[in-house]
Amino acid sequence: MFKITSKTTLAKILELKGGEDILHKFGVPCMSCPMAQFEVGTLQIGQVCKMYGLPLKNILDELNKTEK
């Protein structure tokens, strides 16, 4: 079992059961951006939250409650 941190990539989060739903719930815009599909393996959740002013701690808390 691994812990999701600010340095975890979106690609790794998308592997989690329910990970995409949590990202959508918090309004992570990168999921629908065509260019993000090329960067999903390198974009870190902490970078995305900083760029868009999203609540990193809340997102991490919820992601770390999912089945891994």
C-alpha positions in Angstrom: 0.0 0.0 0.0 1.4 3.4 -0.9 0.5 6.9 0.3 -0.6 9.6 -2.2 1.5 12.7 -1.7 1.8 16.1 -3.4 4.4 14.5 -5.7 2.1 11.6 -6.9 1.4 11.9 -10.6 -2.1 12.1 -12.0 -1.4 8.8 -13.9 -0.8 7.0 -10.6 -4.0 8.6 -9.1 -6.0 7.5 -12.1 -5.0 3.9 -11.3 -6.8 4.1 -8.0 -10.4 2.8 -7.8 -12.4 6.0 -7.6 -9.4 8.2 -8.1 -10.8 9.9 -11.2 -14.1 10.6 -9.4 -12.3 12.3 -6.5 -10.3 14.5 -9.0 -13.5 15.5 -10.7 -15.2 16.2 -7.3 -12.6 18.8 -6.4 -12.7 20.3 -9.9 -9.3 19.2 -11.2 -9.5 20.7 -14.7 -6.6 18.7 -16.2 -8.7 15.6 -16.6 -10.7 17.1 -19.6 -7.8 19.1 -21.1 -6.5 17.5 -24.3 -3.0 18.6 -23.7 -3.0 17.0 -20.2 -3.3 13.6 -21.7 0.3 14.0 -22.9 1.5 15.2 -19.5 -0.6 13.0 -17.1 2.4 10.8 -16.5 4.5 13.7 -15.2 2.0 16.2 -13.7 2.0 15.9 -10.0 -1.2 16.5 -7.9 0.6 19.2 -5.9 1.6 21.1 -9.0 -2.0 21.0 -10.3 -3.5 22.2 -7.0 -1.0 25.1 -6.8 -1.8 26.2 -10.4 -5.5 26.1 -9.9 -5.8 27.0 -6.2 -7.3 23.7 -5.2 -7.3 22.3 -1.6 -4.4 19.9 -1.7 -4.8 18.6 1.8 -8.5 17.8 1.3 -7.8 16.0 -2.0 -4.9 14.0 -0.5 -7.0 13.0 2.6 -9.8 11.7 0.4 -7.4 9.9 -2.1 -5.6 8.2 0.8 -9.0 6.7 2.0 -9.5 4.9 -1.3 -8.7 1.2 -1.9 -5.2 0.8 -3.2 
